[in-house]
Amino acid sequence: MPAQGKHRRPKSTSLGRGLAAVTTGGAVLALPVIGATSAFAAPAAPQAVAPAAVVAQANSAAKAAPAKHSVVAGETLSKIAREHSVSGGWEKLYEGNRKIVGSNPDLIHPGIKLVIGAKSAASSDDKSSKASPSAARGASADRADRSERIDAAPVAKAAPAAAKEAVTYTNDLDGWIRESLAVMAEQGIPGTYEGIHRNIMRESSGNPNAINNWDSNAVKGTPSKGLLQVIDPTFQAYHVPGTSTDSYDPVANITAACNYAADRYGSIDNVFGAY
């Protein structure tokens, strides 16, 4: 049995719908019209977007831009590095400002302007040549040592020893004895004020110009002279350096006589008569 044929109604196309229409006025050609349903909106103009690399480069440049810091009294490189979050700490800050700070990082003067983020010439040299391990260890130890010195509280310096005050002595028997005792102490010659004074009063009654022209020494041409009645040969033999070479000088006479008494009797304190 022959199959029944199914016939489809041909679809009209938009082109067919746009064929010429006959009017009383004549044939008018109607151009094909694209249906509203098939119209497309014009694409929006693309927004200018900066490449990520350019943005990153700009941010990096902004971060790398060095800043200025004016030092005020009481600041240290360590403190400034912390405040500005300097990568590498005070050592990095010092490297970048070595010419400004000088050879001692502990001393920064108020008013100098530090560059935060500056690169030192030394750091660029390091890139071209690697330091030896031993040098690196030495530098690290030095940085640690300097860091401890900077961060540590300042230690008060010991007050300098008071300069030795110049002592003046009165130009009388008391002053002559005291000055002689000072010279004797420096020379290690024993003797006391009482021992010296006692023997002076017996020998010359305190007269520095006293001279004995009648005893056996005077007969020999070497009379006893001065406060402690010393003959010239004895004075010259026991003269104490730093005192006068004049046997009549009170201080020179006393120290020479005490030097002789120390050699002969152990001390002027042990002399109670002619000696």
C-alpha positions in Angstrom: 0.0 0.0 0.0 1.5 3.2 -1.0 2.5 5.5 1.8 0.6 8.7 2.2 2.7 11.6 1.6 2.9 14.4 4.1 3.3 17.8 2.8 4.8 20.6 4.8 3.8 24.1 4.3 6.7 26.0 3.1 7.8 28.7 5.6 7.9 32.2 4.3 11.2 33.9 4.7 11.8 37.4 5.7 13.1 37.9 2.2 9.8 36.8 0.8 8.0 39.1 3.1 10.0 41.9 1.7 9.2 41.3 -2.0 7.8 44.1 -4.1 4.2 45.1 -3.4 2.0 46.3 -6.2 0.1 49.5 -5.5 -2.0 51.6 -7.7 0.9 53.9 -7.9 3.2 51.3 -9.3 5.6 48.9 -8.1 7.5 49.8 -5.0 10.5 47.8 -3.9 10.4 47.2 -0.2 13.9 46.5 1.1 14.4 43.5 3.4 13.8 44.5 7.0 15.7 42.8 9.7 13.4 41.9 12.5 13.6 43.7 15.7 14.1 40.4 17.4 17.3 39.8 15.6 18.8 43.3 16.3 22.1 43.5 18.4 23.0 46.4 20.7 26.2 48.2 19.8 29.1 46.9 21.9 30.2 49.4 24.7 33.5 51.1 24.3 36.2 49.1 26.2 37.4 50.6 29.4 41.1 51.5 29.6 42.6 49.0 32.0 46.3 49.5 33.0 48.3 46.3 32.7 49.0 44.6 36.0 52.7 44.9 35.4 52.4 48.7 35.0 50.4 49.0 38.3 52.9 46.8 40.1 55.8 48.9 38.8 54.1 52.1 39.9 53.5 50.7 43.4 57.1 49.5 43.6 58.3 52.9 42.5 56.2 54.6 45.2 57.5 52.3 47.8 61.1 52.7 46.7 60.9 56.5 46.7 63.3 57.6 49.5 61.9 59.8 52.3 63.7 62.4 54.4 64.0 62.4 58.2 65.4 65.3 60.2 67.2 64.0 63.3 66.2 65.5 66.6 68.0 65.3 70.0 67.8 61.9 71.7 67.2 59.9 68.6 69.4 56.9 67.5 69.7 55.1 64.2 68.0 52.1 65.8 65.0 54.2 66.9 64.6 55.9 63.5 64.8 52.6 61.7 62.0 51.1 63.9 59.8 54.1 63.4 60.1 54.0 59.6 60.1 50.1 59.5 63.4 50.1 57.6 64.0 46.7 56.1 67.5 45.7 57.4 67.2 47.8 60.6 69.6 50.5 61.7 72.5 48.8 59.8 70.7 49.4 56.4 69.9 52.9 57.4 73.5 53.6 58.3 74.8 52.1 55.1 72.6 54.4 53.1 73.7 57.5 55.1 77.3 56.7 55.9 78.6 59.9 54.3 76.2 62.0 56.3 76.6 60.2 59.7 80.3 59.6 59.5 82.4 56.7 60.7 80.7 56.3 64.1 77.0 55.2 63.9 76.6 55.9 67.6 77.0 59.6 67.0 74.2 61.3 65.0 73.8 65.0 65.4 70.5 66.8 65.7 69.5 68.6 62.4 71.2 66.2 59.9 68.8 64.8 57.3 68.8 61.1 56.8 67.5 59.5 53.6 65.1 56.6 54.4 65.4 53.9 51.8 68.6 55.2 50.2 70.9 52.6 48.6 74.6 52.8 49.5 77.4 52.3 47.1 78.6 49.4 49.2 75.4 47.5 48.7 75.7 47.8 44.9 79.3 46.5 45.2 78.1 43.6 47.1 75.9 42.5 44.2 78.9 42.3 41.9 81.1 40.4 44.3 80.2 38.0 47.1 81.9 38.5 50.4 83.8 35.6 51.8 82.0 33.6 54.6 84.6 34.7 57.2 84.1 38.3 56.3 80.3 37.9 56.4 80.6 36.4 59.9 82.8 39.2 61.0 80.5 41.9 59.6 77.5 40.2 61.3 79.2 40.0 64.6 80.2 43.7 64.3 76.7 44.7 63.5 75.4 42.7 66.4 77.9 44.4 68.7 77.1 47.9 67.5 73.4 47.1 67.8 73.8 46.2 71.4 75.8 49.3 72.0 73.2 51.6 70.4 70.1 50.0 72.0 71.6 49.8 75.4 71.0 52.5 77.9 73.8 55.1 77.9 76.3 54.4 80.6 77.3 57.4 82.7 81.0 58.2 82.3 83.1 58.1 85.4 83.9 61.6 86.6 87.5 62.5 85.9 89.7 62.4 88.9 90.0 65.8 90.5 93.1 67.6 89.5 95.7 67.7 92.3 95.3 71.0 93.9 98.4 73.1 94.2 99.4 73.4 97.9 100.8 76.6 99.2 102.9 76.8 102.4 103.4 79.7 104.7 106.8 81.3 104.7 107.6 80.4 108.3 108.8 77.5 110.4 105.5 75.7 110.3 105.3 76.1 106.5 108.9 75.0 106.0 108.5 71.8 108.0 105.2 70.9 106.2 106.7 71.5 102.8 109.8 69.4 103.7 107.5 66.6 104.9 105.7 66.6 101.5 109.1 66.3 99.7 110.2 63.6 102.1 107.0 61.6 101.5 107.6 61.7 97.7 111.2 60.5 98.2 110.5 57.9 100.9 112.4 59.6 103.6 111.0 58.9 107.1 110.3 61.6 109.7 107.5 63.4 111.6 106.6 67.0 112.2 107.4 66.6 115.9 110.8 65.0 115.3 111.8 67.7 112.9 110.5 70.6 115.0 112.2 69.3 118.2 115.6 69.0 116.5 115.3 72.5 114.9 114.6 74.2 118.2 117.7 72.6 119.7 120.0 73.3 116.8 119.0 76.8 115.6 116.0 77.9 117.6 114.2 78.2 114.2 116.6 80.7 112.6 117.3 79.6 109.0 120.4 81.8 108.8 122.0 80.4 111.9 125.7 79.5 111.6 128.2 77.9 114.0 131.6 79.6 113.8 133.3 78.2 116.9 133.0 74.3 116.9 135.4 71.8 115.4 133.6 71.9 112.1 134.1 75.6 111.9 137.8 75.2 112.7 138.0 72.8 109.7 136.4 75.5 107.5 133.0 73.7 107.2 130.7 75.5 109.8 127.3 74.1 110.5 124.5 76.1 108.8 120.8 76.6 108.7 117.8 75.3 110.7 119.3 71.8 111.4 123.0 73.0 111.3 124.2 70.9 108.4 127.8 71.3 107.2 128.3 71.7 103.4 129.9 68.3 102.7 126.9 66.6 104.4 124.4 68.9 102.6 125.9 68.1 99.2 126.0 64.3 99.9 122.4 64.1 101.1 120.8 66.9 99.0 117.4 65.9 97.8 116.6 66.6 94.1 114.0 69.2 93.5 115.0 71.4 96.4 117.4 74.4 96.4 121.1 73.9 96.3 121.5 76.6 98.9 122.2 75.1 102.3 120.6 78.1 104.0 117.3 77.4 102.2 114.9 76.2 104.9 113.2 73.4 103.0 116.5 72.2 101.4 118.3 72.3 104.7 115.6 70.3 106.5 115.2 67.6 103.8 119.0 67.1 103.5 119.4 66.8 107.3 116.5 64.3 107.5 117.9 62.3 104.6 121.3 62.1 106.5 119.5 61.2 109.8 117.6 58.4 108.1 120.8 57.0 106.7 122.7 57.3 110.0 120.0 56.8 112.7 116.9 55.4 110.8 114.9 58.7 111.1 115.2 62.2 112.4 112.7 61.1 115.1 115.6 59.0 116.6 117.9 62.1 117.0 117.8 63.7 120.5 121.2 65.4 120.6 124.2 66.4 118.4 124.3 64.3 115.3 
